[in-house]
Amino acid sequence: MKTDSEIWAKYWDKEAMSFNRIYTDDAGVRGILNRIFRHDMEGRFRFALERANLELRPDILEIGCGGGAHTCAFLEAGAMSVTGIDLSSQMLSIAKERLKKINRYKDRAIFIEGDFMIGEFNRKFDVATIIGVFDYISNSQAFLKKALELAPLVIATFPMAGTLRALIRRVRLAMKGCPVYFYSRAAIDDMAEACGASVSEIEIIGQLYCAVFKK
């Protein structure tokens, strides 16, 4: 039986090219639809950028870096370094190509293919980001706990439970054999408390909870 990580690695390898078109300046029908139905993705992107203390030139751990759109934005906004980890080899190929286009930052980014919960890190970070990842994590408390052990500030997003979109996603992804998870505000607070952390800020953007955790 495949693990969640194996299921999602296969899923994102297949969806990588299509998903990353969201981050292009597409003025056609696709671009219009993305702006209408995925506006909370832009919102979570800005939320992370504005709260990562980029003026302090932090070292960032980007968990679930995907195609590297956030990686490049963090570097351009002042991050000293970004270490990105992702399950999907195809996503990381896109991330590396995206980084080449801003070649002056190539020595300040590292990409790792693998499962965050299995990976070993021989250093600490100033900030960790977990954007668009908790949707796919069965043991979210352990995941957050490990992130907080690596960085004192964690920025994360959680899809809201109890919405029509949540129901549609659950059914659509179940048909593909992919588990997906949704959260209440109370569940996020409980998770933070169990990890010995506090939720210093939380904002609802579209149908997402965008949160900042501090140890």
Summary of the structure (lengths in Angstrom):
residues: 215
radius of gyration: 16.4
end to end distance: 35.7
largest distance: 46.7
contacts: 676
relative contact order: 0.14
helix: 49%
strand: 20%
